Amino acid sequence: MRIGSSAECEIRLPADPYLSRRHCSVSFVENELTIVDLRSSHGTMVNGTLLQAGPWTLQDGDQIMVGQTELTVVVRP
């Protein structure tokens, strides 16, 4: 599922001026929730750490910062 300002994103946040059209992507593969930055202009942060190359495994309670928007990961069994 993609997060961004574009209408093609599954999670669309058009009011954030620092959000790229396709900012990042969240996936659930092999029982792991992961996030990867899609070469956004301002980067994607998880718990205050800027994502570098490759996916980052997300945990319940993690804080994701995209543009000026903060999202909290909630994992339910």
N, C-alpha and C positions, 0 to 999 in steps of 0.2 A: 504494500500500500504506500503510495507516494504522498508526501506532504509538500505543499507549495501554494503559490498564488494562482496557478493556472486552473482553469475549469476542468482539465483532464486529470487532476489529482484527486485521489480518494478523500484526503483530508485537505480542504481548501481554506486558506486563511488570507483572503484578499486585502484585508485592512492593514496588514503589516508591511510598511514600505521597505523593510530590510530583508524580506523573504523573497527568495528566487522563485521563478515560475515552477521549477521542479527542484526543490531544495534538498530533500533527503528521502530515503525509502526505508520502510520498516517491513521486515519479513519474519514469518514463523516457519522455520525449517528444522526438521529433526528434533522437535521439542525445545528449540531455542528461538528466542525472540531477538532479532538483530536489527541494527540500524547502520546505514551507510550514507555518507554525504554524496550528493550527486553533483559535485563540483560547483556548489553554491558560491555566490559572491562573498558572503559574510561568514561562511562556515557553519558547522553544526557542533554544538557542545553537549556532552553528557557529563553531568555532575561536575561542571566547571572545566572539563578537559576537552580541548579541541580535537575532533575526530581527524585522524590521519588516514592513510590508505587502508583499505580493507574494512570489513564489518566489525562492529562493536556489539558484544552480547549485552542485552538489557536485562535488568533485574527489577522486581517489584520495588517501587519507590524511587527509581532513578529519575533525575530531572533532565529533561531535554530542552535545550535552548536553540530555537530556530528564529533568526531575525531578532525581533524584540519580544517574541512569544515564548513563554515557558510552559512546557507540558510535563505532566507527571505520569510515569508508567504505572499502571495498575494491572496486575496479573491475577486473574481469578481462575481457580481450578475448575 
